[in-house]
């Protein structure tokens, strides 16, 4: 972490592959990768939140405007995809969306079967 902090202070970019804070484990919630960029975050730090979605779209040779992200994680799937310019469909319950998030999904479905 110290080497990463020093590199960031010297001008390196931090590319966060996911924004997940936790995921459901066998015995309850488990800390996910988000603790790393959060632990290094500072006003001078730029975090590329939409990197994984945009990288995948570009690797397939697609235009982000032609792609829809379907996901069940509001922060990692929906916010990241929206920031990358993708349309979004959240598999969840409409009443459980956090108002603290910077975007809302384009569509909400209850089950992947609705696609």
FIDO-308533 format. One line per field, with one value per residue (C-alpha): x, y, z; residue in one letter; chain; residue number from 1. Coordinates in steps of 0.5 Angstrom, whole numbers. Layout:
REM FIDO-308533
X: [X_...]
Y: [Y_...]
Z: [Z_...]
resn: [A_...]
chain: [A_...]
resi: [NUM_...]
//
This chain:
REM FIDO-308533
X: [0_6_9_2_1_8_7_0_3_8_3_1_-7_-10_-15_-20_-23_-29_-33_-36_-35_-37_-40_-44_-40_-41_-42_-44_-41_-34_-30_-29_-23_-26_-23_-16_-18_-22_-16_-12_-17_-15_-17_-11_-13_-16_-20_-23_-29_-32_-25_-27_-34_-31_-25_-29_-34_-27_-24_-30_-30_-37_-39_-41_-48_-50_-49_-53_-50_-55_-53_-55_-49_-52_-45_-40_-45_-50_-46_-39_-43_-47_-40_-38_-44_-47_-55_-56_-61_-61_-64_-66_-72_-74_-75_-68_-64_-60_-61_-54_-52_-50_-54_-61_-61_-65_-69_-71_-73_-74_-71_-66_-72_-75_-70]
Y: [0_5_4_5_11_14_12_16_22_22_22_15_13_8_4_1_-5_-6_-1_-7_-6_-13_-19_-24_-30_-37_-34_-27_-21_-21_-15_-14_-10_-3_-2_-1_5_8_7_11_16_23_29_29_22_20_13_11_7_5_2_-5_-4_0_-4_-10_-6_-4_-11_-13_-7_-4_3_4_7_0_-4_-5_-7_-12_-13_-14_-9_-2_1_-4_-6_0_6_4_2_9_13_9_11_4_3_0_-5_-7_-14_-12_-8_-1_1_-1_3_8_15_17_14_19_15_11_5_6_0_-4_-12_-17_-23_-24_-28_-21_-20]
Z: [0_2_-5_-9_-5_-7_-14_-14_-10_-16_-21_-23_-24_-20_-24_-20_-23_-19_-14_-10_-2_0_-3_0_2_5_12_11_8_5_4_-3_-8_-6_0_-4_-8_-2_3_-2_-4_-4_-7_-12_-14_-20_-20_-27_-24_-31_-33_-33_-37_-42_-43_-45_-50_-53_-53_-57_-62_-60_-59_-52_-54_-57_-51_-45_-38_-34_-27_-20_-16_-16_-15_-19_-25_-26_-24_-27_-34_-34_-33_-39_-43_-43_-42_-36_-33_-26_-23_-16_-13_-15_-8_-5_-10_-6_-7_-5_-12_-17_-23_-23_-28_-34_-33_-27_-27_-22_-25_-31_-34_-35_-41]
resn: [X_X_X_X_X_X_X_X_X_X_X_X_X_X_X_X_X_X_X_X_X_X_X_X_X_X_X_X_X_X_X_X_X_X_X_X_X_X_X_X_X_X_X_X_X_X_X_X_X_X_X_X_X_X_X_X_X_X_X_X_X_X_X_X_X_X_X_X_X_X_X_X_X_X_X_X_X_X_X_X_X_X_X_X_X_X_X_X_X_X_X_X_X_X_X_X_X_X_X_X_X_X_X_X_X_X_X_X_X_X_X_X_X_X_X]
chain: [A_A_A_A_A_A_A_A_A_A_A_A_A_A_A_A_A_A_A_A_A_A_A_A_A_A_A_A_A_A_A_A_A_A_A_A_A_A_A_A_A_A_A_A_A_A_A_A_A_A_A_A_A_A_A_A_A_A_A_A_A_A_A_A_A_A_A_A_A_A_A_A_A_A_A_A_A_A_A_A_A_A_A_A_A_A_A_A_A_A_A_A_A_A_A_A_A_A_A_A_A_A_A_A_A_A_A_A_A_A_A_A_A_A_A]
resi: [1_2_3_4_5_6_7_8_9_10_11_12_13_14_15_16_17_18_19_20_21_22_23_24_25_26_27_28_29_30_31_32_33_34_35_36_37_38_39_40_41_42_43_44_45_46_47_48_49_50_51_52_53_54_55_56_57_58_59_60_61_62_63_64_65_66_67_68_69_70_71_72_73_74_75_76_77_78_79_80_81_82_83_84_85_86_87_88_89_90_91_92_93_94_95_96_97_98_99_100_101_102_103_104_105_106_107_108_109_110_111_112_113_114_115]
//
